């Protein structure tokens, strides 16, 4: 009986968070996500984040040209009643197939890769390395890439093999800035994030 009560409580919380998120009217320059049972409001990234994300986007457009997948940014990726806004993502080209029924964004089931570029601050690093790592794995996103200037001089971490039940990725490969991190699978297989995107080691 206690298990059933606990399950109902979780469902109600998810629904309440979804309703609050739907009613939010944020000022320009802010975005709201539902991550790990919390509505998280954060400002858009710095000029450095903007620059890295644009380089990733530009190179992904070339890498994916002519295929069934394309890159994007600034869009809600929705898993049930959870909402994530990756800095960059790769989704099916036919948006109608993966459009949320209420037009709130794209279904996570149609997203093959997400990229987050870490902003300064311990809380931002925790969000991308811990909270979003769990959330993207729970959503079954096949590849999660973290670009982090603040990881011991800078590093790119590529996570694959999501286990939604455990909310974890089976494989994690960390590549220091100055070297090339390669996406190992999916429609962006072979895509390289190297010094042309990140620059050399920092600090």
C-alpha positions as CSV (number, residue, x, y, z in Angstrom):
1,X,0.0,0.0,0.0
2,X,2.8,2.4,0.9
3,X,4.4,1.8,-2.6
4,X,1.2,2.8,-4.3
5,X,0.9,6.0,-2.3
6,X,4.5,6.9,-3.1
7,X,3.9,6.4,-6.8
8,X,0.8,8.6,-6.8
9,X,2.7,11.3,-4.9
10,X,5.5,11.3,-7.6
11,X,2.9,11.5,-10.5
12,X,1.1,14.4,-8.8
13,X,4.3,16.3,-8.2
14,X,5.3,15.8,-11.9
15,X,1.9,17.1,-13.0
16,X,2.0,20.1,-10.7
17,X,5.5,21.0,-11.9
18,X,4.3,20.7,-15.5
19,X,1.3,23.0,-14.8
20,X,3.6,25.6,-13.1
21,X,6.1,25.4,-15.9
22,X,3.3,25.9,-18.5
23,X,2.1,29.1,-16.7
24,X,5.6,30.7,-16.3
25,X,6.2,34.0,-18.1
26,X,10.0,34.5,-18.0
27,X,11.8,37.7,-18.9
28,X,14.0,37.7,-22.0
29,X,17.4,35.9,-21.5
30,X,16.1,33.2,-19.1
31,X,14.9,29.7,-19.6
32,X,13.1,27.2,-17.4
33,X,13.6,23.4,-17.3
34,X,12.1,20.6,-15.2
35,X,15.1,18.6,-14.0
36,X,15.1,16.0,-11.3
37,X,11.8,17.1,-9.7
38,X,12.6,20.8,-9.7
39,X,11.9,23.7,-12.0
40,X,15.3,25.2,-12.7
41,X,15.5,28.8,-14.1
42,X,18.8,29.9,-15.6
43,X,20.1,32.7,-17.7
44,X,21.2,32.2,-21.3
45,X,24.9,31.5,-21.6
46,X,27.9,33.9,-21.8
47,X,29.5,35.0,-25.1
48,X,32.0,32.1,-24.7
49,X,29.1,29.6,-24.4
50,X,27.4,31.2,-27.4
51,X,30.7,31.0,-29.5
52,X,31.3,27.3,-28.7
53,X,27.7,26.3,-29.3
54,X,27.6,28.1,-32.6
55,X,30.8,26.3,-33.7
56,X,29.3,23.0,-32.8
57,X,26.1,23.9,-34.7
58,X,27.9,25.0,-37.8
59,X,30.0,21.8,-37.9
60,X,27.1,19.6,-37.2
61,X,25.1,21.1,-40.1
62,X,28.0,20.1,-42.4
63,X,28.4,16.7,-40.9
64,X,24.7,15.8,-41.1
65,X,23.9,17.5,-44.5
66,X,21.6,15.5,-46.7
67,X,20.6,13.0,-44.1
68,X,17.5,12.4,-42.0
69,X,18.8,14.2,-39.0
70,X,19.7,17.9,-38.3
71,X,21.1,20.0,-35.5
72,X,19.2,22.6,-33.5
73,X,19.2,24.7,-30.4
74,X,16.9,26.7,-28.1
75,X,14.1,24.2,-28.1
76,X,12.4,22.2,-25.3
77,X,13.2,18.5,-25.3
78,X,10.3,16.8,-23.5
79,X,10.3,13.4,-21.8
80,X,6.9,12.7,-20.3
81,X,6.4,15.7,-17.9
82,X,10.2,16.6,-17.8
83,X,11.5,19.5,-19.8
84,X,15.2,20.0,-20.9
85,X,16.7,22.7,-23.0
86,X,20.1,21.5,-24.4
87,X,22.5,24.0,-25.8
88,X,22.7,22.0,-29.0
89,X,20.9,18.8,-30.1
90,X,20.5,16.5,-33.0
91,X,16.9,15.5,-33.9
92,X,15.0,13.9,-36.7
93,X,14.6,16.2,-39.7
94,X,10.9,15.4,-40.0
95,X,9.7,17.5,-37.0
96,X,6.1,16.4,-37.4
97,X,7.1,12.9,-36.3
98,X,8.5,14.1,-33.0
99,X,6.5,17.2,-32.2
100,X,5.0,17.3,-28.7
101,X,1.2,16.8,-28.8
102,X,0.7,20.2,-27.2
103,X,3.3,21.9,-29.4
104,X,5.6,22.4,-26.3
105,X,8.8,21.2,-28.0
106,X,10.3,18.0,-29.4
107,X,9.9,14.5,-27.9
108,X,13.0,13.1,-26.4
109,X,12.5,9.9,-28.3
110,X,13.4,11.8,-31.5
111,X,16.6,13.3,-30.2
112,X,19.9,11.4,-30.8
113,X,22.4,13.7,-29.3
114,X,22.6,16.6,-26.9
115,X,25.5,19.0,-26.1
116,X,25.8,21.2,-23.0
117,X,28.5,23.8,-22.7
118,X,29.2,24.5,-19.0
119,X,28.9,28.0,-17.7
120,X,31.1,29.3,-14.8
121,X,30.1,28.4,-11.3
122,X,29.8,25.3,-9.2
123,X,26.0,25.1,-9.5
124,X,26.2,25.2,-13.3
125,X,28.8,22.4,-13.3
126,X,26.6,20.3,-11.0
127,X,23.6,20.9,-13.3
128,X,25.4,19.7,-16.4
129,X,27.5,17.0,-14.9
130,X,25.1,15.5,-12.4
131,X,21.4,16.6,-12.8
132,X,21.3,16.7,-16.6
133,X,23.4,13.6,-16.8
134,X,20.7,11.7,-14.9
135,X,17.9,13.4,-16.8
136,X,19.2,12.8,-20.3
137,X,20.0,9.1,-19.4
138,X,16.4,8.7,-17.9
139,X,15.1,10.2,-21.2
140,X,17.1,7.6,-23.2
141,X,19.1,10.2,-25.1
142,X,21.8,8.0,-26.8
143,X,24.7,10.5,-26.7
144,X,25.4,13.3,-24.2
145,X,28.4,15.6,-24.7
146,X,29.6,18.0,-22.1
147,X,32.0,20.8,-23.1
148,X,33.6,22.1,-19.9
149,X,36.2,24.9,-19.8
150,X,36.5,24.4,-16.0
151,X,37.4,20.7,-16.0
152,X,41.2,20.9,-15.2
153,X,42.1,23.2,-18.1
154,X,39.1,22.1,-20.2
155,X,37.7,18.8,-21.4
156,X,35.0,17.2,-23.5
157,X,33.1,14.3,-22.0
158,X,31.2,12.0,-24.3
159,X,28.6,9.8,-22.6
160,X,26.8,6.8,-24.3
161,X,24.7,3.8,-23.4
162,X,21.8,5.4,-21.5
163,X,20.1,3.2,-18.9
164,X,16.7,4.9,-18.2
165,X,16.0,2.7,-15.2
166,X,19.3,3.6,-13.5
167,X,19.3,7.1,-14.9
168,X,22.9,6.6,-15.8
169,X,25.2,6.2,-18.8
170,X,27.2,3.0,-19.3
171,X,30.2,4.7,-20.9
172,X,32.0,7.9,-20.3
173,X,35.0,9.2,-22.2
174,X,36.8,12.3,-21.1
175,X,39.1,14.1,-23.7
176,X,41.2,17.1,-22.6
177,X,41.1,20.3,-24.7
178,X,43.8,20.2,-27.4
179,X,42.7,16.6,-28.4
180,X,39.8,15.4,-30.5
181,X,36.7,14.0,-28.9
182,X,34.8,11.8,-31.4
183,X,31.1,10.9,-31.2
184,X,31.2,7.1,-31.4
185,X,27.6,6.2,-32.6
186,X,24.3,7.5,-33.9
187,X,23.6,9.8,-36.8
188,X,26.4,12.1,-35.7
189,X,28.9,9.2,-35.6
190,X,32.4,10.4,-36.4
191,X,31.6,14.1,-35.5
192,X,34.7,15.7,-33.9
193,X,34.9,18.2,-31.2
194,X,38.5,19.4,-31.2
195,X,40.6,22.5,-30.8
196,X,38.8,24.2,-33.7
197,X,35.7,24.3,-31.5
198,X,37.0,24.4,-28.0
199,X,40.4,26.0,-28.4
200,X,43.5,24.7,-26.6
201,X,43.7,23.9,-22.9
202,X,42.8,26.9,-20.7
203,X,44.4,28.2,-17.5
